[in-house]
Amino acid sequence: MQETSQSESSYTVPETAYTALGFYHKISQLRADTWNALKRDLGILVKLNDESRAKNLIKAIDVKLTRLEIIEDYHAFPSKEDFRHLWSLFDRDEYVLLEKVVKRLVRALISESYRRRHVDLSDSDANAEDLETLDALAQLRRGHPASNSAAQPYFELLIVDNLSPQEEEVVREAFRNMRRPEDKFVYDVVTVRSFEDALIAVLVNPNIQACLIRYEFPYKSKYNLSALRNYLEGLSEKELENQTEAERSILLSSMIHELRPEIDQFLVTSGDVEATASRDIRYFNRIFYRETDYIEQHHTILRAIDNRYRTPFFDALREYSKKPTGVFHAMPISRGKSVTRSHWAGQMIDFYGINIFLAETSATSGGLDSLLQPYGPIKKAQEYAARAFGARQSFFVTNGTSTANKIVVQALVKPRDIVLVDRDCHKSHHYGMVLAGAHVSYLDSYPLHDYSMYGAVPLHDIKKTLLGYKRSGQLHKVKMLLLTNCTFDGVVYNVRRVMEECLAIKPDLVFLWDEAWFAFASFNPTYRPRTAMNAARTLRERYRSDKYREEYAAWKAEFDELDPDDDATWLERRLMPDPDQVRIRAYATHSTHKTLTSLRQGSMIHVFDQDYRQKVEAPFHEAYMTHTSTSPNYQIVASLDVGRMQAEMEGFELVHAQVEAALSLREQLYSHPLLQKYFRVLKNKDMVPAEYRESGVESYYDPVTGWNKMEEAWARDEFVVDPSRITIAIGATGVDGDTFKNEFLMNKYGIQINKTSRNTVLFMTNIGTTRGSIAYLLDVLIKLAKEFDNLWEDSSRPERKIIENRVHSLTQELPPLPDFSRFHDAFRPDAESATPEGDIRRAYFLSYDEENTEYLRFDNGELQGQMRAGRDVVSASFVIPYPPGFPVLVPGQVVSEGILHFLQALDVTEIHGYRPELGLLVFTEEALSEPPDS
Ligand SMILES: Cc1ncc(COP(=O)(O)O)c(C=O)c1O
């Protein structure tokens, strides 16, 4: 049957739906699919005898060629010259030859042979054709494109200049003639003629790594570029038409930088070079005066690319591994010594190869840098990481973000500082609070009761909490706001807005954004503005500008007219921070290993803190020392270095492909009748309530216009959903999330996922997800849907009743998610205060003395009885059910009816901190009545 076929064609692009560049999110799939379809059409045409069918096919071929010409206008291969050749064959009805040429072209695109050598499509020699076939074969044998490991990596240089086709060929040839075998990289040239075309080129062509902006070019493209709508907002065409050459070039460079900050940009000007140089030309690496200075330009471009391509620590480690060394150090495995001659452990070498052992070393064995006190290649590698992620400082962490989080908290928070924390954050934060002795003020995320999961913390609630501290005269004690962005389920904050408004209440508030799941976001223009580092940099620039001062003065005059004692004054309006007081202090922690290339546990801390040098550097160092092993794993450090390089070179392409794959999966799940019966993908509207969706966008997808709504929602809404994380509600299957994950996906089909709720499963795509893996997943889901269909059909009446009951339970009987109740007064620094913070550390350590705690069971009504009798039952430990994986109770928290109800209704087997045969560990009433200092 059609549904079960696992072929890629099961999700080929519906032709009518795609309006070429309007579908920029799926542009590379569209490109590949259209070339393949063209090849197929031509293959049929050359064998066809039926004239009227042939006529229709020729029309379809014309449409495809036209569409492809638009896309290929922004790529170096096939070139414009190549396209002229294709059209001339088409116009002369030479379909047999056209088919041959298209076949070669498709093969060259698939094998990526154009990256390694010049592919001349006008050469009809059979040998040339064979070359493509051989390349494709070689690639198949290797299992990956040869360019990945080629001696000379390939990239494309974008030239923006209003050139005629002939001039264009001259420039292209001139750069080609610069190539030398000893060059580290090889590149080809793409030329565009207008401002808009330059932007579209950097969006659709990930091969572009450098851009040369030359002389006068018009603003408008000859194409209708709807994909640019969101990027061009606020630009008036009239104004642009009146700009000088220099102004327009500078504006273009800033916009290219916004889309793809990694691209190296150069300006060629014929005008007054000194006057241009005195303007704000920060996004240009260099200005050239004469356009014909090709040698200089060539070398400058190669040097710039090399600056990103370098991997200082990985290189140093490889060099080290080649040196002969005698090991008289506590590392028997170094250089493979303990295993190469082993009678028993040799399989380790067989499995890993020798290099991993040759590279085993330590800071104290000399030769390489020290992670604890970097001065050489690690320091350099960290500086490059800061550049890549837009941070001022970056630090590598070899024990995951669990450790990165604790380092940041310890570096910034003193005992008794108040920290606002989202309650369903990762457990490392709760433990970090215990270690730091922070007074914790928990914030509740909005609940998604129907799916047993949380969203994120509304800005209104954060402001309200801060306002409470302001009104009680304790705002000075509030040090940090700690939030998870994005959440495990993919809910993403409007980071800039949160920082802006919180800073208006507390101008020196420190932000720790746990971006464990979001390292990849820095490499996509839609995601990037919602990262901590990007928001911090943008705000820093905004607040130091005169324009902001004016805006602020106007806002303040209006604000001062209002009643400051009325909460609505603060909560119902958008607040603006005072530019004379505000300090931008943002930290982000990344599990690089979760979303980019890195060995497990490779994480990074990124810093954008105006006060770092003055106030944080020393405590940060101490905190780093506290949590970092004196024997850090250098393979992890090297992988972080390579991961950074890869992200800077091809992060844009990889993230784009990831999103593309996820959108394909979503599209199928939205539209396939059998899949829809059992699996419902949660859309933006399902995970973000309407009040947080100012744009009104319910789903990024529309069957006719495609995925065009995503940018709109991401630009405006308080929360958005990351479409690359796909949550599917499976209640209709009658199987709970945990069982579905283990018994259906893992045991039957070897599909791994790592997050479920009672009635949902989360499929995460990543930069390694291929179209093939999406096709496999779809195939599995279709098979499972059929199994559920068969099960129902073959069941007896009582069996059907059982299934119905299960479905009902999973879709209708969901225990409401409990809010954080409160800290018991015994753990509140000021029991009289209306503010909610608690001394979690005191509660945590109070439980170390056995006589302070007892167990109370709730399955036999014992605990409920005590509560009814008026006792405040207070947890003495963390209680963390998996799923959902956040603590429903923390030490010092009062057990509420809601929490008990939730715990009773949970049908998971894994609840950390709770032993059913004993009950909950709670504080005795005596322990709670002891004064805090005893
Ligand atoms: C939000 C969040 N922060 C931190 C971590 C810990 O990261 P790591 O596994 O790198 O220690 C996780 C792990 O799942 C997480 O989900």
PDBQT file of the ligand as one rigid body, heavy atoms in Angstrom, charges set to zero:
ROOT
HETATM    1  C1  LIG A1001      17.994  22.177  30.570  1.00  0.00    +0.000 C 
HETATM    2  C2  LIG A1001      19.184  21.331  30.868  1.00  0.00    +0.000 A 
HETATM    3  N1  LIG A1001      20.246  21.882  31.462  1.00  0.00    +0.000 NA
HETATM    4  C3  LIG A1001      21.338  21.162  31.757  1.00  0.00    +0.000 A 
HETATM    5  C4  LIG A1001      21.417  19.828  31.453  1.00  0.00    +0.000 A 
HETATM    6  C5  LIG A1001      22.652  19.057  31.810  1.00  0.00    +0.000 C 
HETATM    7  O1  LIG A1001      23.467  18.956  30.701  1.00  0.00    +0.000 OA
HETATM    8  P1  LIG A1001      24.639  17.880  30.580  1.00  0.00    +0.000 P 
HETATM    9  O2  LIG A1001      23.973  16.600  30.213  1.00  0.00    +0.000 OA
HETATM   10  O3  LIG A1001      25.495  18.442  29.504  1.00  0.00    +0.000 OA
HETATM   11  O4  LIG A1001      25.323  17.804  31.885  1.00  0.00    +0.000 OA
HETATM   12  C6  LIG A1001      20.339  19.195  30.835  1.00  0.00    +0.000 A 
HETATM   13  C7  LIG A1001      20.394  17.767  30.520  1.00  0.00    +0.000 C 
HETATM   14  O5  LIG A1001      19.524  17.155  30.000  1.00  0.00    +0.000 OA
HETATM   15  C8  LIG A1001      19.180  19.963  30.546  1.00  0.00    +0.000 A 
HETATM   16  O6  LIG A1001      18.112  19.412  29.982  1.00  0.00    +0.000 OA
ENDROOT
TORSDOF 0
